[in-house]
C-alpha cells in the first residue's frame, strides 16, 4: 500500500493533532466543570455542557486525523525499510 501524503505532511499532522487534542481537552474539561475562567463573565455561554460537547467533538475529529496521519507515517517508515527506490 502506498502513502497518500508525504512523510513531512504526515509527521506535521501528527504534531498538530496531538497539540490540538491536549489543548482542546483542557478547554473542554474547563467548560464541562463550569470553571470560572470560562463561565465567569456575562458574555460567556450559559450552558457549558453544550460547549464542552462541541469541543470534545473537535477532539474526536483530531483523533481521527491522528490515526490517519500515524498510518501514513507508518507506511512511509515501512516503505523506507523495504529499500524501495524513490523517484523524486
MDTraj code that builds the backbone (N, CA, C; nanometers):
import mdtraj as md
import numpy as np

residues = "UNK UNK UNK UNK UNK UNK UNK UNK UNK UNK UNK UNK UNK UNK UNK UNK UNK UNK UNK UNK UNK UNK UNK UNK UNK UNK UNK UNK UNK UNK UNK UNK UNK UNK UNK UNK UNK UNK UNK UNK UNK UNK UNK UNK UNK UNK UNK UNK UNK UNK UNK UNK UNK UNK UNK UNK UNK UNK UNK UNK UNK UNK UNK UNK UNK UNK UNK UNK UNK UNK UNK UNK UNK UNK UNK UNK UNK UNK UNK UNK UNK UNK UNK UNK UNK UNK UNK UNK".split()
xyz = np.array([
    [0.0845, -0.1173, 0.0000],
    [0.0000, 0.0000, 0.0000],
    [0.0894, 0.1241, 0.0000],
    [0.0544, 0.2211, -0.0820],
    [0.1350, 0.3426, -0.0924],
    [0.0747, 0.4539, -0.0080],
    [0.1593, 0.5356, 0.0518],
    [0.1090, 0.6503, 0.1294],
    [0.0424, 0.7535, 0.0393],
    [-0.0571, 0.8220, 0.0937],
    [-0.1286, 0.9248, 0.0177],
    [-0.0657, 1.0629, 0.0328],
    [0.0007, 1.0864, 0.1455],
    [0.0630, 1.2163, 0.1708],
    [0.2115, 1.1959, 0.1941],
    [0.2864, 1.3036, 0.1852],
    [0.4309, 1.2941, 0.2051],
    [0.4631, 1.2686, 0.3523],
    [0.5845, 1.2259, 0.3761],
    [0.6271, 1.1973, 0.5138],
    [0.6266, 1.3248, 0.5971],
    [0.6697, 1.4347, 0.5403],
    [0.6708, 1.5621, 0.6132],
    [0.5297, 1.6011, 0.6551],
    [0.4340, 1.5893, 0.5624],
    [0.2958, 1.6235, 0.5956],
    [0.2392, 1.5300, 0.7017],
    [0.2741, 1.4026, 0.6957],
    [0.2234, 1.3069, 0.7932],
    [0.2759, 1.3399, 0.9330],
    [0.4043, 1.3666, 0.9451],
    [0.4609, 1.3967, 1.0772],
    [0.4146, 1.5333, 1.1288],
    [0.3964, 1.6292, 1.0394],
    [0.3436, 1.7592, 1.0801],
    [0.2010, 1.7448, 1.1326],
    [0.1213, 1.6651, 1.0655],
    [-0.0168, 1.6415, 1.1077],
    [-0.0207, 1.5715, 1.2435],
    [0.0725, 1.4815, 1.2690],
    [0.0783, 1.4130, 1.3985],
    [0.1043, 1.5139, 1.5100],
    [0.2013, 1.6016, 1.4903],
    [0.2365, 1.7001, 1.5926],
    [0.1198, 1.7958, 1.6183],
    [0.0592, 1.8459, 1.5125],
    [-0.0524, 1.9393, 1.5279],
    [-0.1716, 1.8713, 1.5936],
    [-0.1996, 1.7478, 1.5558],
    [-0.3132, 1.6758, 1.6133],
    [-0.2937, 1.6496, 1.7620],
    [-0.1750, 1.6086, 1.8015],
    [-0.1501, 1.5836, 1.9436],
    [-0.1636, 1.7130, 2.0232],
    [-0.1072, 1.8212, 1.9708],
    [-0.1181, 1.9508, 2.0381],
    [-0.2640, 1.9929, 2.0510],
    [-0.3418, 1.9782, 1.9437],
    [-0.4831, 2.0181, 1.9471],
    [-0.5627, 1.9313, 2.0435],
    [-0.5347, 1.8028, 2.0487],
    [-0.6071, 1.7144, 2.1399],
    [-0.5819, 1.7542, 2.2846],
    [-0.4581, 1.7843, 2.3174],
    [-0.4246, 1.8224, 2.4551],
    [-0.4913, 1.9549, 2.4920],
    [-0.4770, 2.0549, 2.4072],
    [-0.5309, 2.1873, 2.4372],
    [-0.6843, 2.1849, 2.4408],
    [-0.7460, 2.1235, 2.3410],
    [-0.8921, 2.1207, 2.3374],
    [-0.9511, 2.0363, 2.4505],
    [-0.8814, 1.9323, 2.4912],
    [-0.9295, 1.8536, 2.6054],
    [-0.9290, 1.9368, 2.7328],
    [-0.8261, 2.0173, 2.7501],
    [-0.8209, 2.1049, 2.8679],
    [-0.9326, 2.2087, 2.8635],
    [-0.9543, 2.2684, 2.7469],
    [-1.0604, 2.3684, 2.7337],
    [-1.1974, 2.3048, 2.7549],
    [-1.2203, 2.1878, 2.6956],
    [-1.3480, 2.1195, 2.7106],
    [-1.3759, 2.0788, 2.8542],
    [-1.2729, 2.0338, 2.9240],
    [-1.2943, 1.9955, 3.0641],
    [-1.3240, 2.1169, 3.1511],
    [-1.2667, 2.2316, 3.1177],
    [-1.2987, 2.3531, 3.1932],
    [-1.4426, 2.3974, 3.1685],
    [-1.4890, 2.3861, 3.0441],
    [-1.6293, 2.4187, 3.0168],
    [-1.7224, 2.3188, 3.0848],
    [-1.6858, 2.1907, 3.0829],
    [-1.7725, 2.0885, 3.1419],
    [-1.7860, 2.1053, 3.2931],
    [-1.6782, 2.1480, 3.3576],
    [-1.6837, 2.1638, 3.5029],
    [-1.7347, 2.3019, 3.5449],
    [-1.7561, 2.3910, 3.4489],
    [-1.8039, 2.5251, 3.4805],
    [-1.6980, 2.6110, 3.5468],
    [-1.5749, 2.5930, 3.5072],
    [-1.4622, 2.6681, 3.5641],
    [-1.4863, 2.8178, 3.5475],
    [-1.4517, 2.8942, 3.6495],
    [-1.4827, 3.0375, 3.6494],
    [-1.4123, 3.1156, 3.5393],
    [-1.2982, 3.0678, 3.4896],
    [-1.2310, 3.1400, 3.3813],
    [-1.3051, 3.1257, 3.2492],
    [-1.3853, 3.0212, 3.2354],
    [-1.4607, 3.0000, 3.1123],
    [-1.6062, 3.0444, 3.1243],
    [-1.6606, 3.0439, 3.2441],
    [-1.8029, 3.0693, 3.2627],
    [-1.8315, 3.1896, 3.3529],
    [-1.7296, 3.2683, 3.3886],
    [-1.7470, 3.3721, 3.4881],
    [-1.7960, 3.5060, 3.4373],
    [-1.7853, 3.5342, 3.3094],
    [-1.8216, 3.6658, 3.2563],
    [-1.9667, 3.6666, 3.2072],
    [-2.0195, 3.7846, 3.1897],
    [-2.1567, 3.7962, 3.1389],
    [-2.1644, 3.7645, 2.9898],
    [-2.0520, 3.7717, 2.9184],
    [-2.0501, 3.7418, 2.7750],
    [-2.0215, 3.5954, 2.7453],
    [-1.9941, 3.5154, 2.8461],
    [-1.9642, 3.3741, 2.8267],
    [-2.0930, 3.2961, 2.8050],
    [-2.0838, 3.1766, 2.7467],
    [-2.2052, 3.0968, 2.7232],
    [-2.2712, 3.0542, 2.8549],
    [-2.4031, 3.0362, 2.8489],
    [-2.4777, 2.9982, 2.9690],
    [-2.4677, 2.8488, 2.9988],
    [-2.4642, 2.7664, 2.8937],
    [-2.4618, 2.6213, 2.9118],
    [-2.3239, 2.5674, 2.8738],
    [-2.2399, 2.5468, 2.9748],
    [-2.1049, 2.4979, 2.9497],
    [-2.1007, 2.3554, 2.8995],
    [-2.2034, 2.2757, 2.9326],
    [-2.2080, 2.1374, 2.8871],
    [-2.2202, 2.1244, 2.7366],
    [-2.3011, 2.2116, 2.6760],
    [-2.3155, 2.2078, 2.5298],
    [-2.1876, 2.2529, 2.4608],
    [-2.1234, 2.3528, 2.5169],
    [-1.9958, 2.3981, 2.4598],
    [-1.8904, 2.2894, 2.4741],
    [-1.8885, 2.2237, 2.5896],
    [-1.7928, 2.1148, 2.6120],
    [-1.8166, 2.0006, 2.5141],
    [-1.9423, 1.9702, 2.4854],
    [-1.9725, 1.8641, 2.3889],
    [-1.9200, 1.8998, 2.2503],
    [-1.9334, 2.0257, 2.2100],
    [-1.8815, 2.0691, 2.0799],
    [-1.7294, 2.0622, 2.0761],
    [-1.6672, 2.1019, 2.1850],
    [-1.5205, 2.0991, 2.1903],
    [-1.4712, 1.9541, 2.1884],
    [-1.5383, 1.8656, 2.2614],
    [-1.4975, 1.7251, 2.2608],
    [-1.5258, 1.6602, 2.1258],
    [-1.6234, 1.7115, 2.0509],
    [-1.6436, 1.6661, 1.9136],
    [-1.5238, 1.7006, 1.8266],
    [-1.4678, 1.8196, 1.8482],
    [-1.3463, 1.8578, 1.7750],
    [-1.2279, 1.7699, 1.8148],
    [-1.2233, 1.7292, 1.9418],
    [-1.1170, 1.6391, 1.9867],
    [-1.1275, 1.5058, 1.9136],
    [-1.2487, 1.4577, 1.8931],
    [-1.2676, 1.3320, 1.8201],
    [-1.2215, 1.3455, 1.6757],
    [-1.2511, 1.4588, 1.6131],
    [-1.2058, 1.4820, 1.4754],
    [-1.0534, 1.4821, 1.4693],
    [-0.9881, 1.5486, 1.5642],
    [-0.8416, 1.5496, 1.5662],
    [-0.7850, 1.4109, 1.5960],
    [-0.8550, 1.3310, 1.6744],
    [-0.8097, 1.1935, 1.6998],
    [-0.8157, 1.1107, 1.5714],
    [-0.9174, 1.1333, 1.4890],
    [-0.9259, 1.0643, 1.3600],
    [-0.8121, 1.1098, 1.2693],
    [-0.7834, 1.2409, 1.2672],
    [-0.6684, 1.2907, 1.1912],
    [-0.5396, 1.2244, 1.2396],
    [-0.5254, 1.2110, 1.3709],
    [-0.4060, 1.1497, 1.4280],
    [-0.3910, 1.0049, 1.3822],
    [-0.4994, 0.9295, 1.3814],
    [-0.4935, 0.7906, 1.3351],
    [-0.4553, 0.7830, 1.1874],
    [-0.5152, 0.8691, 1.1056],
    [-0.4827, 0.8690, 0.9631],
    [-0.3371, 0.9054, 0.9395],
    [-0.2906, 1.0117, 1.0032],
    [-0.1534, 1.0567, 0.9817],
    [-0.0523, 0.9567, 1.0374],
    [-0.0867, 0.8923, 1.1468],
    [0.0020, 0.7898, 1.2017],
    [0.0129, 0.6716, 1.1066],
    [-0.0982, 0.6354, 1.0440],
    [-0.0918, 0.5257, 0.9471],
    [-0.0080, 0.5649, 0.8259],
    [-0.0173, 0.6903, 0.7850],
    [0.0643, 0.7362, 0.6729],
    [0.2131, 0.7371, 0.7089],
    [0.2450, 0.7800, 0.8298],
    [0.3847, 0.7783, 0.8744],
    [0.4357, 0.6347, 0.8831],
    [0.3505, 0.5438, 0.9302],
    [0.3892, 0.4025, 0.9363],
    [0.4170, 0.3481, 0.7969],
    [0.3321, 0.3833, 0.6995],
    [0.3546, 0.3371, 0.5625],
    [0.4852, 0.3921, 0.5062],
    [0.5176, 0.5171, 0.5381],
    [0.6450, 0.5735, 0.4924],
    [0.7624, 0.5003, 0.5566],
    [0.7521, 0.4715, 0.6842],
    [0.8614, 0.4008, 0.7521],
    [0.8777, 0.2602, 0.6964],
    [0.7663, 0.1927, 0.6708],
    [0.7739, 0.0570, 0.6163],
    [0.8301, 0.0586, 0.4749],
    [0.7915, 0.1588, 0.3959],
    [0.8419, 0.1708, 0.2597],
    [0.9918, 0.1992, 0.2601],
    [1.0356, 0.2793, 0.3546],
    [1.1789, 0.3137, 0.3649],
    [1.2608, 0.1910, 0.4048],
    [1.2099, 0.1096, 0.4945],
    [1.2825, -0.0106, 0.5390],
    [1.2927, -0.1155, 0.4291],
    [1.1947, -0.1208, 0.3381],
    [1.1957, -0.2251, 0.2365],
    [1.2979, -0.1987, 0.1263],
    [1.3543, -0.0784, 0.1250],
    [1.4601, -0.0467, 0.0299],
    [1.4115, -0.0064, -0.1077],
    [1.2894, 0.0421, -0.1174],
    [1.2418, 0.0884, -0.2473],
    [1.3175, 0.2137, -0.2892],
    [1.3306, 0.2298, -0.4183],
    [1.3959, 0.3482, -0.4714],
    [1.2886, 0.4535, -0.4965],
    [1.3055, 0.5695, -0.4371],
    [1.2079, 0.6770, -0.4537],
    [1.2525, 0.7683, -0.5662],
    [1.1654, 0.7860, -0.6634],
    [1.1943, 0.8774, -0.7732],
    [1.1294, 1.0104, -0.7410],
    [1.2097, 1.1134, -0.7244],
    [1.1567, 1.2444, -0.6883],
    [1.1941, 1.3461, -0.7889],
])
top = md.Topology()
chain = top.add_chain()
for i, resn in enumerate(residues, 1):
    res = top.add_residue(resn, chain, resSeq=i)
    for name in ("N", "CA", "C"):
        top.add_atom(name, md.element.get_by_symbol(name[0]), res)
traj = md.Trajectory(xyz[None], top)
